[in-house]
Amino acid sequence: LENLLLGAGQGVGYSLGAGLSISAAAQARPDGLALLAPFWIDERWWLKAALFLARPFLPSAVNPFNTKRINLLQFHAAIEDVLPGFDLNAPRVQSAMREFRLPLIFLEQFRLVSKRVRKCARRIDAPVLVVQAAEDILVRRKTTQKLLGWLGTGVIYREVAGDHNLNQPSHPGYAEMERALLGLAGEILVTPKPIPEPVEGLSKGTSRFD
């Protein structure tokens, strides 16, 4: 699959990486782009104003595991796929998770990436595949639908079962997502590439370095 995607000149991004891929594709111009559970923040004007006013009173760091936004069952499943046998319930691991603090300056990067997504999505002119998981609580369907409107008409949208962890082979929607990726790669490979127009002032067979 990886070799086919590379051969097709197709970019692939998952979650926050999908947002970064949009920014990169606006400049690199790949032959195709796949966005899997694309994460970005739909930041409204009132939220920006609230954050500006609240910033002096916010802590310098937070514990991301101490929130209802994190589904611990999904988190455990994702860790099990990446690190089989790693025991998240071990006392030392639980203690480290309770003591962990994430600097808020790191979360600010999410806002910067989201700003780039809003700016660059309209400039993508390659075929785009967007895959949304139906039970994803991190990347909402409503947010993805807004992104689709910016990406234009050359978009293939697929909604699969399961949560946010689309990149895990154990995910219920993984096989369908993989078929969609292969379909886009195949479409790119059979589509004739446009022949670059000659540079003005250079005759046929002449190098710009002659």
C-alpha positions in Angstrom: 0.0 0.0 0.0 2.8 2.4 0.9 4.7 1.8 -2.3 1.5 2.3 -4.4 0.7 5.6 -2.6 4.2 6.8 -3.2 4.2 5.7 -6.8 0.9 7.6 -7.3 2.3 10.8 -5.9 -0.4 10.8 -3.2 -0.1 12.6 0.1 -1.7 11.1 3.2 -2.4 12.7 6.5 -4.1 11.5 9.7 -5.6 13.6 12.4 -3.4 16.6 13.1 -1.2 15.3 10.3 -4.1 15.8 7.9 -4.2 19.5 8.8 -0.4 19.8 8.2 -0.9 17.9 4.9 -3.4 20.5 3.6 -0.8 23.2 4.3 2.0 21.2 2.6 -0.2 20.2 -0.4 -1.0 23.9 -1.2 2.7 24.4 -1.9 3.9 20.9 -3.0 1.0 20.2 -5.4 0.7 16.4 -5.0 -1.2 14.3 -7.6 -3.7 13.4 -4.9 -4.4 13.9 -1.2 -6.0 11.7 1.5 -7.2 13.2 4.7 -8.0 10.6 7.4 -10.0 12.0 10.4 -8.7 15.5 9.6 -8.3 17.4 12.9 -8.6 21.2 12.9 -10.3 23.7 15.2 -13.3 25.6 13.9 -12.5 28.7 16.0 -15.3 31.2 16.0 -14.8 34.9 16.7 -16.3 34.7 20.2 -14.0 31.9 21.1 -11.0 33.9 20.1 -12.2 36.8 22.1 -12.9 34.6 25.2 -9.4 33.0 25.0 -7.8 36.4 24.7 -9.6 37.7 27.8 -9.0 34.4 29.8 -5.4 33.9 28.9 -3.9 35.8 31.9 -5.9 33.5 34.2 -5.2 30.2 32.6 -2.7 27.7 34.0 0.6 27.2 32.2 0.0 23.5 31.8 -2.9 21.0 31.9 -3.4 17.3 32.4 -4.9 16.0 29.1 -6.0 12.7 30.8 -8.2 14.5 33.3 -11.0 15.4 30.9 -14.2 13.8 29.6 -13.0 14.6 26.0 -10.5 11.7 26.3 -12.2 8.3 25.8 -10.0 6.1 28.0 -11.3 2.9 26.3 -10.3 4.3 22.9 -7.0 5.4 24.3 -6.3 2.0 25.7 -7.2 0.3 22.4 -4.9 2.7 20.5 -2.0 2.0 22.9 -2.5 -1.7 22.7 -2.2 -1.6 18.9 1.0 0.4 19.0 2.6 -1.2 22.1 1.1 -4.7 22.5 1.5 -5.9 26.1 2.0 -2.4 27.6 -0.1 -2.2 30.8 -1.8 1.2 31.1 -3.3 0.0 34.4 0.1 -0.6 36.1 0.4 1.6 39.2 3.5 3.4 38.0 1.9 4.1 34.6 -1.2 5.4 36.3 0.8 7.6 38.6 2.8 9.1 35.6 -0.4 9.8 33.8 -1.9 11.7 36.8 1.3 13.7 37.1 1.7 14.5 33.4 1.3 18.1 32.4 1.0 19.5 28.9 2.1 23.1 28.4 -0.6 25.3 27.0 1.9 26.7 24.5 1.8 23.3 22.8 -2.0 23.5 22.4 -1.5 26.9 20.8 0.1 25.0 17.8 -3.3 23.4 17.2 -4.8 26.9 16.6 -1.9 27.8 14.2 -2.4 24.6 12.2 -6.2 25.3 12.0 -5.5 28.8 10.7 -3.4 27.3 7.9 -6.1 24.8 7.1 -8.7 27.6 6.6 -6.2 29.5 4.4 -4.9 26.6 2.3 -7.8 24.2 1.8 -9.3 26.4 -1.0 -6.0 26.2 -2.9 -5.9 22.4 -3.2 -6.6 21.5 -6.9 -5.8 17.8 -6.7 -8.3 14.9 -6.1 -8.9 14.6 -2.4 -10.2 11.7 -0.3 -11.7 12.5 3.1 -12.5 9.7 5.5 -14.6 10.4 8.6 -15.2 7.9 11.4 -18.9 7.9 12.5 -18.2 7.6 16.3 -15.2 10.0 16.3 -15.6 12.4 19.3 -12.4 14.3 18.5 -13.1 15.1 14.9 -16.8 15.9 14.5 -18.7 15.3 11.4 -20.0 18.9 11.3 -16.4 20.2 11.3 -15.4 17.8 8.5 -18.4 18.9 6.4 -17.3 22.5 6.7 -13.8 21.5 5.5 -15.4 19.6 2.5 -17.0 22.9 1.4 -13.6 24.6 1.2 -11.9 21.7 -0.7 -14.2 22.2 -3.7 -15.8 19.6 -6.0 -13.0 17.1 -6.6 -13.6 15.5 -3.2 -14.4 11.8 -2.4 -16.0 11.5 1.0 -16.2 8.2 2.9 -17.7 7.7 6.3 -16.8 4.5 8.1 -17.7 2.9 11.4 -15.6 3.4 14.5 -13.8 6.0 16.5 -10.9 8.4 15.8 -8.1 5.7 15.7 -8.5 5.2 11.9 -4.8 4.4 11.5 -5.0 1.2 13.6 -5.5 -2.1 11.8 -7.9 -3.2 14.5 -10.2 -0.3 13.7 -13.6 -1.4 12.4 -13.4 1.0 9.5 -9.7 0.3 8.6 -10.4 -2.1 5.7 -12.9 0.3 4.1 -10.5 3.2 4.5 -7.7 1.1 2.9 -9.9 0.3 -0.1 -10.7 4.0 -0.5 -7.0 4.9 -0.4 -6.2 2.2 -3.1 -9.1 3.5 -5.2 -7.7 7.1 -5.1 -4.2 5.8 -5.9 -5.5 3.8 -8.8 -7.5 6.7 -10.2 -4.4 8.9 -10.0 -2.2 6.3 -11.8 -4.6 6.0 -14.8 -5.2 9.7 -15.2 -3.0 11.2 -17.9 -0.6 13.8 -16.5 -0.8 17.2 -18.2 2.2 18.0 -20.4 4.0 21.1 -19.1 3.8 24.1 -21.4 7.2 25.2 -22.9 8.9 28.1 -21.3 8.4 31.3 -23.4 11.6 32.2 -25.3 13.0 28.7 -25.4 12.8 26.6 -28.6 12.3 22.9 -28.7 15.4 21.0 -27.6 16.9 24.0 -26.0 17.8 24.0 -22.3 17.3 27.1 -20.2 21.0 26.6 -19.2 22.3 26.7 -22.8 
